[in-house]
């Protein structure tokens, strides 16, 4: 039932191209006025996570998860934090391992299926006994992680978590990895691999002899990276095993709270496999909304209070009766 066939998103007249929607916010958007208070917590394996709080002294909070090689400083995270605060929620922007500007301590890092760190953060927030309601919002990789977490938890999900929204999510990691390896997406692939190489160089002493500088120079695709690092250091046999086991689509049927997935049809990262229509049709609490336009974490909207469409849509969904 919750398959939303007619989205309310109408792009500006010159924003009907998925690549333009994807790149425009990165190049031209500004989100001033966000002031974070950082908190560092220790993980069960003696690593750490940096949490950036933007509080309005509310009794409800939203945990925001960024995408691949993102952080709390990314414009889409800052825009979401601002929108959340304006609607009377505290916001916690989670920096995944190694994404807060400081290398993490362990050889492992984060990946699309590493829900253990999200569970650690949820438990930490609940232990403060400060919030009567919690919600989750995830972008791209963070959205996949969020949906996987909700499905894994199922009926055991903490009762305080009442809503969730995932945006621009590569639900099928295999399909997305192959799509980003195509020539028309090389600008994105080069960007991600440059950042990922840099992260591994910072911690080569933890990774050698399994990862060497020569190995890093040979990386040309996500398959190369995931075969070299993600799989062997995170309990998978190979890149394909990681993509298969970490993709969120197989977990959607286990979701038990109202959850919205916003994926644009013209997202250059996604294929048809990333639009779980069957799961939405058969669910009572998982909504899929797929606008024709929006790109990857785009959804540009001109005028108004400076909010993009997805930020307003999230606000509406979180405050549903």
C-alpha positions as CSV (number, residue, x, y, z in Angstrom):
1,X,0.0,0.0,0.0
2,X,2.6,2.7,0.9
3,X,3.9,3.2,-2.7
4,X,3.5,6.9,-3.3
5,X,2.9,7.1,-7.1
6,X,2.7,10.9,-7.4
7,X,5.5,12.8,-5.7
8,X,5.1,16.5,-4.8
9,X,8.6,17.4,-6.0
10,X,8.7,19.8,-8.9
11,X,12.2,20.9,-9.8
12,X,13.1,24.4,-10.9
13,X,12.9,24.8,-14.7
14,X,16.6,24.3,-15.3
15,X,17.0,21.5,-12.9
16,X,15.6,18.5,-14.7
17,X,19.0,16.7,-15.2
18,X,20.1,14.2,-12.6
19,X,23.8,15.1,-12.8
20,X,23.0,18.8,-12.4
21,X,20.8,18.1,-9.4
22,X,23.6,16.1,-7.9
23,X,26.4,18.6,-8.4
24,X,24.6,21.9,-7.9
25,X,24.2,21.7,-4.1
26,X,27.8,20.6,-3.7
27,X,29.1,23.5,-5.7
28,X,26.7,26.3,-4.9
29,X,24.6,25.7,-1.7
30,X,25.4,27.4,1.5
31,X,24.0,26.5,4.9
32,X,25.1,29.0,7.5
33,X,24.3,29.1,11.2
34,X,24.9,25.5,12.3
35,X,26.9,25.3,15.5
36,X,27.8,21.8,16.7
37,X,28.8,20.6,20.1
38,X,31.0,17.5,19.7
39,X,30.8,14.5,21.9
40,X,33.2,11.5,21.6
41,X,32.0,8.1,22.7
42,X,33.9,4.8,22.9
43,X,32.8,1.7,21.0
44,X,32.8,-1.8,22.4
45,X,35.9,-2.6,20.4
46,X,37.9,0.3,21.9
47,X,37.4,2.7,18.9
48,X,35.5,5.9,19.0
49,X,32.7,7.8,17.3
50,X,32.3,11.6,17.1
51,X,28.8,12.9,17.6
52,X,28.0,16.4,16.6
53,X,24.9,17.8,18.4
54,X,22.8,20.8,17.4
55,X,20.3,21.2,20.3
56,X,17.2,23.4,20.7
57,X,16.6,21.9,24.1
58,X,13.8,19.6,22.8
59,X,12.5,16.4,24.3
60,X,12.9,14.6,21.0
61,X,15.9,14.1,18.7
62,X,16.8,12.9,15.2
63,X,20.0,11.0,14.5
64,X,21.3,11.9,11.0
65,X,23.7,9.6,9.1
66,X,25.8,10.9,6.2
67,X,26.8,9.0,3.0
68,X,30.0,7.5,1.6
69,X,33.0,9.7,2.7
70,X,30.7,12.3,4.2
71,X,30.6,13.8,7.6
72,X,28.5,16.1,9.8
73,X,30.0,19.1,7.9
74,X,28.5,18.1,4.5
75,X,25.9,20.6,3.2
76,X,23.1,18.0,2.9
77,X,23.7,17.0,6.6
78,X,23.8,20.7,7.7
79,X,20.7,21.5,5.7
80,X,18.8,18.6,7.3
81,X,20.0,19.5,10.8
82,X,18.8,23.1,10.3
83,X,15.4,21.8,9.1
84,X,15.1,19.5,12.0
85,X,16.0,22.2,14.6
86,X,13.4,24.5,13.0
87,X,10.7,21.9,13.6
88,X,11.5,21.5,17.3
89,X,13.8,18.5,17.3
90,X,17.4,18.2,18.6
91,X,19.7,16.9,16.0
92,X,22.7,14.5,16.3
93,X,24.9,14.2,13.2
94,X,26.8,11.0,13.5
95,X,30.3,10.9,12.0
96,X,30.9,7.3,10.9
97,X,34.3,5.8,11.9
98,X,37.2,7.8,10.4
99,X,34.9,10.5,9.0
100,X,35.2,13.2,11.7
101,X,38.6,14.5,10.6
102,X,40.6,12.1,12.8
103,X,41.6,8.5,11.8
104,X,39.9,5.9,13.8
105,X,42.0,3.6,16.0
106,X,41.1,0.1,14.5
107,X,41.9,-1.4,11.2
108,X,38.2,-1.6,10.4
109,X,36.2,1.4,9.4
110,X,32.6,1.9,8.4
111,X,30.7,0.3,5.5
112,X,27.1,0.1,4.2
113,X,26.1,-2.7,6.5
114,X,27.9,-1.8,9.7
115,X,24.9,-1.3,11.9
116,X,26.7,-2.1,15.1
117,X,27.9,1.5,15.4
118,X,24.4,2.9,14.9
119,X,23.2,0.6,17.6
120,X,25.9,1.8,19.9
121,X,24.8,5.4,19.3
122,X,21.1,4.7,19.8
123,X,21.9,3.0,23.1
124,X,24.1,5.9,24.1
125,X,21.3,8.5,23.4
126,X,18.7,6.4,25.2
127,X,21.0,6.1,28.3
128,X,20.8,9.8,28.7
129,X,17.1,9.5,29.4
130,X,16.6,12.9,27.8
131,X,14.4,12.2,24.9
132,X,10.8,10.8,24.8
133,X,11.0,10.3,21.0
134,X,13.8,9.5,18.5
135,X,13.9,9.4,14.7
136,X,16.5,8.4,12.1
137,X,17.4,10.1,8.8
138,X,20.1,8.6,6.5
139,X,21.6,9.7,3.2
140,X,22.9,7.4,0.6
141,X,25.2,4.8,2.3
142,X,23.8,6.1,5.6
143,X,20.3,5.4,4.3
144,X,21.2,1.8,3.4
145,X,22.7,1.4,6.9
146,X,19.6,2.8,8.5
147,X,17.1,0.6,6.6
148,X,19.2,-2.5,7.3
149,X,19.3,-1.6,11.0
150,X,15.5,-1.2,11.2
151,X,14.9,-4.5,9.4
152,X,17.5,-6.3,11.6
153,X,15.9,-5.0,14.8
154,X,12.4,-5.6,13.7
155,X,10.1,-5.8,16.7
156,X,13.1,-5.5,19.0
157,X,13.6,-1.9,17.9
158,X,13.7,0.5,20.8
159,X,10.2,1.9,21.4
160,X,11.4,5.5,21.5
161,X,12.3,5.3,17.7
162,X,9.0,6.4,16.0
163,X,9.9,7.4,12.4
164,X,12.7,7.1,9.9
165,X,13.5,8.5,6.5
166,X,16.2,7.3,4.0
167,X,17.3,9.5,1.1
168,X,19.0,8.6,-2.2
169,X,19.8,5.0,-1.1
170,X,21.7,2.4,-3.1
171,X,19.5,-0.4,-1.9
172,X,21.2,-2.8,-4.3
173,X,24.9,-2.4,-3.7
174,X,25.9,-4.6,-6.6
175,X,23.9,-2.7,-9.1
176,X,25.1,0.7,-7.8
177,X,28.7,-0.4,-7.8
178,X,28.5,-1.4,-11.4
179,X,26.6,1.7,-12.3
180,X,29.2,4.0,-10.8
181,X,31.9,2.1,-12.7
182,X,30.4,3.2,-16.0
183,X,32.2,6.0,-18.0
184,X,29.5,8.6,-17.5
185,X,30.0,8.3,-13.7
186,X,33.8,8.5,-13.6
187,X,33.7,11.9,-12.0
188,X,32.0,10.5,-8.9
189,X,34.2,7.3,-8.9
190,X,37.4,9.3,-9.0
191,X,36.2,11.5,-6.2
192,X,35.3,8.7,-3.9
193,X,38.4,6.7,-4.6
194,X,40.7,9.7,-4.0
195,X,39.1,10.1,-0.6
196,X,39.1,6.4,0.3
197,X,42.8,6.1,-0.7
198,X,43.7,9.0,1.6
199,X,41.9,7.3,4.5
200,X,43.8,4.1,4.0
201,X,47.1,5.9,3.6
202,X,46.6,7.4,7.1
203,X,46.4,4.0,8.7
204,X,48.7,1.9,6.6
205,X,50.6,0.8,9.7
206,X,47.4,-1.0,10.8
207,X,46.8,-2.6,7.4
208,X,50.2,-3.8,6.2
209,X,51.2,-6.3,4.8
210,X,47.6,-6.8,3.5
211,X,47.4,-3.4,2.0
212,X,50.4,-1.6,0.5
213,X,51.0,1.8,-1.2
214,X,51.2,-0.1,-4.5
215,X,47.8,-1.7,-3.9
216,X,46.3,1.8,-3.4
217,X,47.7,3.1,-6.6
218,X,46.0,0.2,-8.5
219,X,42.4,1.0,-7.3
220,X,40.1,1.9,-10.1
221,X,36.6,0.9,-8.9
222,X,34.6,0.0,-5.8
223,X,35.2,-3.6,-6.6
224,X,38.9,-3.1,-6.4
225,X,38.5,-1.2,-3.1
226,X,36.1,-3.6,-1.5
227,X,38.1,-6.7,-2.6
228,X,41.3,-5.1,-1.1
229,X,39.9,-3.6,2.1
230,X,36.2,-3.7,2.9
231,X,35.7,-7.4,2.5
232,X,38.9,-8.8,4.3
233,X,38.8,-6.3,7.1
234,X,35.1,-6.6,7.8
235,X,34.3,-10.3,7.6
236,X,33.3,-10.8,4.0
237,X,34.9,-13.2,1.5
238,X,34.9,-10.7,-1.4
239,X,33.3,-7.5,-2.8
240,X,30.3,-9.4,-4.2
241,X,29.8,-11.1,-0.8
242,X,29.8,-7.7,0.9
243,X,27.4,-6.1,-1.6
244,X,25.0,-9.1,-1.3
245,X,25.0,-9.3,2.5
246,X,25.0,-5.5,3.2
247,X,22.3,-4.4,0.8
248,X,19.2,-3.2,2.6
249,X,16.5,-4.5,0.3
250,X,16.4,-7.9,1.9
251,X,15.8,-6.3,5.3
252,X,12.9,-4.0,4.4
253,X,10.2,-6.6,5.2
254,X,11.4,-6.6,8.8
255,X,10.8,-2.8,9.3
256,X,8.1,-2.2,12.0
257,X,7.9,1.6,12.2
258,X,6.7,4.2,9.7
259,X,9.7,4.6,7.3
260,X,10.0,6.7,4.1
261,X,12.5,6.1,1.3
262,X,13.0,9.0,-1.1
263,X,14.9,7.9,-4.3
264,X,14.8,10.1,-7.5
265,X,14.3,8.3,-10.8
266,X,17.1,10.3,-12.4
267,X,19.7,9.6,-9.7
268,X,22.9,8.8,-11.6
269,X,24.0,6.4,-8.9
270,X,20.9,4.2,-8.9
271,X,19.4,1.5,-11.1
272,X,15.9,0.0,-11.1
273,X,17.0,-2.5,-8.5
274,X,17.3,0.4,-6.0
275,X,13.5,1.1,-6.1
276,X,11.9,-1.6,-3.8
277,X,8.3,-1.1,-5.1
278,X,7.2,-4.7,-4.3
279,X,8.3,-4.3,-0.7
280,X,6.4,-1.0,-0.4
281,X,3.2,-2.4,-1.9
282,X,3.2,-5.3,0.5
283,X,4.1,-3.2,3.6
284,X,2.0,-1.3,6.1
285,X,4.8,0.9,7.3
286,X,7.4,1.3,4.5
287,X,6.7,4.1,2.0
288,X,8.6,4.5,-1.3
289,X,8.4,7.9,-3.0
290,X,10.3,8.2,-6.3
291,X,10.2,11.6,-7.9
292,X,11.1,11.8,-11.6
293,X,13.8,14.3,-10.8
294,X,16.1,15.1,-7.9
295,X,19.5,13.5,-8.7
296,X,21.6,12.1,-5.9
297,X,20.8,14.0,-2.7
298,X,19.7,16.9,-4.8
299,X,16.0,17.8,-4.7
300,X,16.9,21.5,-5.2
301,X,14.2,24.0,-4.4
302,X,14.5,27.8,-5.1
303,X,13.2,30.5,-2.8
304,X,11.4,30.0,0.5
305,X,13.4,29.6,3.8
306,X,16.4,28.1,2.0
307,X,15.2,24.5,2.5
308,X,15.4,21.9,-0.2
309,X,12.3,19.7,-1.0
310,X,13.6,16.6,0.8
311,X,14.2,18.6,4.0
312,X,10.6,19.8,4.0
313,X,9.3,16.3,3.1
314,X,11.3,14.8,6.0
315,X,9.8,17.4,8.4
316,X,6.3,16.6,7.3
317,X,6.8,12.8,7.6
318,X,8.4,13.0,11.0
319,X,5.5,15.0,12.4
320,X,2.8,12.8,11.0
321,X,0.1,11.9,13.5
